[in-house]
Amino acid sequence: MKRLRSATGLLVALGLPLAVSAAAPAQEAAKPALPLKAVSDFDSIADETKRSVAIFEETGKVLQHPRCVNCHPAGDRPLQNMNMTLHQPPVFRGEANFGLPGMQCTTCHGPANVDVVAQAEGIQSIPGDPNWHLAPIEMAWQGKTLAEICVQIKDQNRNGGKTLAEIVEHMGKDHLVGWGWNPGKGREPVPGTQEQFGALYEAWAATGAHCPAG
């Protein structure tokens, strides 16, 4: 894929006013990923239910990170940056969570991250993934406690019909989920690695998939 010359150039190509770029919040300074505890770090918790809850709480470092919540908004607009501001330019989820006709996610987001050569407004890269889209509104995490998210993740009416085993597979192997650890230049990744995250989910399921108290 060709690199975009600048964020401003992208707006011009889309026929959008340059004022949109000026209004966009500056991209956050990139930081190294924070760690996640290993499954073995929870072996000292003898009570299986308490161990299961502790493991899930560790995964909350990822689930409640802005990198994930931005794509699981409570409304019809995605969020962006570490302060989770509304996406600029203004876009909406549409019926299939891929945006509205004429302004779908793929209008700007390609199959991979693209570095911006001539940076504008602090934007260093444009995010991308082959399946870039918003999570369905039933999977909204914004504003919810970790306990509420846990119950939601296990609810097949709100998790895309996935079994617990499929949830474990999704968290540990899904490419779009994995974007959180590879968010492109200028963005803070979620803690740990996807492999560690998947291992925690496997251990959580094996210990009964218990949720924190509300």
C-alpha positions as CSV (number, residue, x, y, z in Angstrom):
1,M,0.0,0.0,0.0
2,K,1.3,3.5,-0.8
3,R,2.0,5.8,2.1
4,L,-0.3,8.7,2.5
5,R,1.6,11.9,2.1
6,S,0.0,13.7,5.0
7,A,-3.2,13.7,7.1
8,T,-4.1,17.0,5.4
9,G,-3.6,15.3,2.0
10,L,-6.0,12.6,3.0
11,L,-8.7,15.1,3.9
12,V,-8.2,16.9,0.5
13,A,-8.4,13.5,-1.3
14,L,-11.7,12.9,0.5
15,G,-13.1,16.3,-0.3
16,L,-13.3,17.2,3.4
17,P,-12.5,20.7,4.7
18,L,-9.1,21.3,6.2
19,A,-10.8,22.7,9.3
20,V,-11.6,19.2,10.3
21,S,-7.9,18.5,10.5
22,A,-7.3,21.5,12.6
23,A,-10.1,20.5,15.0
24,A,-8.7,17.0,15.5
25,P,-7.0,16.3,18.8
26,A,-3.2,15.8,18.5
27,Q,-2.2,12.1,18.6
28,E,-0.9,10.9,21.9
29,A,2.8,10.3,22.5
30,A,3.6,6.6,21.9
31,K,4.6,4.6,25.0
32,P,5.9,1.1,25.4
33,A,3.3,-1.5,26.2
34,L,2.7,-2.1,29.9
35,P,3.0,-5.7,31.2
36,L,0.4,-8.3,31.8
37,K,0.8,-10.9,34.6
38,A,1.4,-14.5,33.5
39,V,-1.2,-17.2,34.3
40,S,1.4,-18.7,36.7
41,D,1.3,-15.5,38.8
42,F,-2.2,-16.5,40.0
43,D,-1.2,-20.1,41.1
44,S,-0.9,-18.9,44.7
45,I,-4.7,-18.2,44.9
46,A,-6.0,-21.5,46.2
47,D,-9.7,-20.7,45.8
48,E,-10.6,-21.4,42.2
49,T,-13.4,-18.9,42.0
50,K,-11.2,-16.1,43.4
51,R,-8.4,-17.1,41.0
52,S,-10.8,-17.0,38.1
53,V,-12.0,-13.5,39.1
54,A,-8.4,-12.3,39.6
55,I,-7.4,-13.5,36.1
56,F,-10.3,-11.7,34.5
57,E,-9.5,-8.5,36.4
58,E,-6.0,-8.8,34.8
59,T,-7.5,-8.9,31.4
60,G,-9.4,-5.8,32.2
61,K,-6.1,-3.9,31.7
62,V,-6.7,-4.6,28.0
63,L,-10.5,-4.5,27.8
64,Q,-10.8,-1.1,29.5
65,H,-7.8,0.4,27.7
66,P,-8.8,3.2,25.3
67,R,-7.4,1.3,22.4
68,C,-10.2,-1.2,22.9
69,V,-13.0,1.0,24.2
70,N,-12.6,3.4,21.3
71,C,-14.0,0.6,19.0
72,H,-16.6,-0.5,21.6
73,P,-18.4,2.9,22.1
74,A,-21.8,3.3,23.7
75,G,-23.0,5.4,20.8
76,D,-22.9,5.4,17.0
77,R,-19.6,7.2,16.6
78,P,-16.2,5.7,17.2
79,L,-13.8,7.3,19.7
80,Q,-10.1,8.0,19.2
81,N,-6.9,8.8,21.1
82,M,-6.2,8.0,24.8
83,N,-8.7,10.6,25.9
84,M,-11.4,8.9,23.9
85,T,-12.7,11.9,22.0
86,L,-15.3,11.5,19.3
87,H,-13.8,10.5,15.9
88,Q,-12.7,13.3,13.6
89,P,-13.8,13.6,10.8
90,P,-17.3,12.7,12.1
91,V,-18.4,9.2,11.0
92,F,-21.2,6.9,12.1
93,R,-21.5,3.2,12.5
94,G,-24.2,2.5,9.9
95,E,-26.4,-0.6,9.8
96,A,-23.5,-3.1,9.5
97,N,-21.0,-1.2,11.8
98,F,-18.8,-0.4,8.8
99,G,-19.9,3.2,8.4
100,L,-22.5,5.0,6.3
101,P,-22.7,4.7,2.5
102,G,-20.2,7.0,1.0
103,M,-18.2,7.3,4.2
104,Q,-17.5,3.7,5.3
105,C,-14.5,2.8,7.5
106,T,-12.6,1.6,4.5
107,T,-12.7,5.1,3.0
108,C,-9.7,6.0,5.2
109,H,-8.7,2.7,6.9
110,G,-7.0,0.2,4.7
111,P,-5.9,-3.4,5.5
112,A,-2.8,-2.3,7.4
113,N,-1.5,0.7,9.4
114,V,0.0,3.4,7.1
115,D,2.7,5.8,8.4
116,V,2.1,9.4,7.6
117,V,5.3,10.8,6.0
118,A,4.6,14.5,6.3
119,Q,2.9,14.6,9.7
120,A,0.0,17.1,10.3
121,E,-1.7,17.8,13.6
122,G,0.6,15.3,15.3
123,I,-0.9,12.4,13.4
124,Q,1.9,9.8,12.7
125,S,-0.1,7.0,11.2
126,I,-3.5,5.9,9.9
127,P,-4.8,2.7,11.6
128,G,-5.8,-0.2,9.4
129,D,-6.9,-3.9,9.4
130,P,-8.6,-6.1,6.8
131,N,-11.7,-6.2,9.0
132,W,-11.7,-2.6,10.4
133,H,-15.1,-1.8,11.8
134,L,-16.9,-0.8,15.0
135,A,-18.0,-3.5,17.4
136,P,-21.8,-4.0,17.4
137,I,-23.7,-1.8,19.8
138,E,-24.6,-4.9,21.8
139,M,-20.9,-5.2,22.6
140,A,-20.5,-1.6,23.8
141,W,-18.1,-1.3,26.7
142,Q,-17.8,2.4,27.1
143,G,-19.0,3.5,30.6
144,K,-19.4,0.0,31.9
145,T,-17.7,-1.6,34.9
146,L,-15.4,-4.6,34.4
147,A,-18.1,-6.7,36.1
148,E,-20.7,-5.6,33.6
149,I,-18.3,-6.2,30.7
150,C,-17.6,-9.7,32.0
151,V,-21.2,-10.7,32.1
152,Q,-21.7,-9.2,28.7
153,I,-18.8,-11.2,27.2
154,K,-20.3,-14.4,28.3
155,D,-23.8,-13.5,27.1
156,Q,-24.3,-15.1,23.7
157,N,-27.1,-12.6,22.9
158,R,-24.5,-9.8,23.3
159,N,-21.2,-11.4,22.2
160,G,-22.0,-12.3,18.6
161,G,-23.4,-15.8,19.5
162,K,-20.0,-17.0,20.7
163,T,-19.5,-19.9,23.1
164,L,-17.0,-19.6,25.8
165,A,-14.5,-21.6,23.8
166,E,-15.0,-19.3,20.8
167,I,-14.5,-16.2,23.1
168,V,-11.1,-17.7,24.2
169,E,-10.2,-18.2,20.5
170,H,-11.4,-14.7,19.5
171,M,-9.4,-13.0,22.2
172,G,-6.2,-14.9,21.6
173,K,-6.2,-15.2,17.8
174,D,-8.4,-12.6,16.1
175,H,-6.4,-10.3,13.9
176,L,-8.5,-7.2,14.6
177,V,-8.2,-7.8,18.4
178,G,-4.5,-8.1,17.8
179,W,-4.4,-4.6,16.3
180,G,-4.5,-3.3,19.9
181,W,-0.9,-4.5,20.3
182,N,0.2,-3.1,16.9
183,P,-1.7,0.2,16.7
184,G,0.7,2.0,14.5
185,K,3.2,4.8,15.0
186,G,2.3,7.3,17.6
187,R,-0.2,5.2,19.6
188,E,0.2,3.5,22.9
189,P,-0.5,-0.3,22.6
190,V,-2.6,-2.2,25.1
191,P,-0.6,-4.1,27.9
192,G,1.2,-7.3,27.3
193,T,0.9,-9.4,24.2
194,Q,-2.0,-11.1,22.5
195,E,-0.5,-14.4,23.3
196,Q,-0.5,-13.6,27.0
197,F,-4.0,-12.2,26.8
198,G,-5.2,-15.4,25.1
199,A,-3.5,-17.5,27.8
200,L,-5.3,-15.5,30.5
201,Y,-8.6,-16.1,28.8
202,E,-8.0,-19.8,28.5
203,A,-7.1,-20.0,32.2
204,W,-10.2,-17.9,33.1
205,A,-12.4,-20.3,31.2
206,A,-10.7,-23.3,32.8
207,T,-11.4,-21.9,36.3
208,G,-15.1,-21.4,35.7
209,A,-15.2,-18.1,33.9
210,H,-16.2,-16.2,37.0
211,C,-16.9,-12.5,37.0
212,P,-16.0,-9.8,39.5
213,A,-18.7,-8.7,41.9
214,G,-20.8,-5.9,40.5
